[in-house]
Amino acid sequence: MPGTICPACGGANDCQMARDKKCWCFDVQVDKKKLEQALKGKSKDQCLCRDCLKQLSV
């Protein structure tokens, strides 16, 4: 299913948006520079998993 894979690590991202719900990730603030670096050359159309997003949080 599209939208269920984390583009940073390739693991499941548990995206709630794919289930037409508000995703948990809306409440996490990330460092934009770290995010851009993590997604360099990768798809930016999918959510990150909790672990990857946590590593980028401020």
LINUR-V37542 format. One record per residue. OMEGA is omega in whole degrees, -180 to 180 (999 if undefined). NEAR is the number of other ideal C-beta (glycine too) atoms within 8 Angstrom. Layout:
BEGIN
omega=[OMEGA/OMEGA]
near=[NEAR/NEAR]
END
This chain:
BEGIN
omega=[178/177/-179/-178/177/-179/-178/-175/180/179/177/-178/179/-178/178/178/178/179/-180/177/173/-176/177/-174/179/-177/-178/176/-179/174/-175/179/178/180/178/179/-179/-177/-180/179/-179/180/177/-178/-179/179/173/176/-179/-177/-180/180/179/179/-178/-176/-178/999]
near=[4/5/11/10/9/13/11/10/7/6/8/7/13/8/12/9/10/9/6/4/6/5/9/8/10/6/4/9/4/10/8/6/6/10/10/8/7/12/11/6/3/8/6/6/5/13/11/12/13/9/8/12/13/8/8/11/9/4]
END
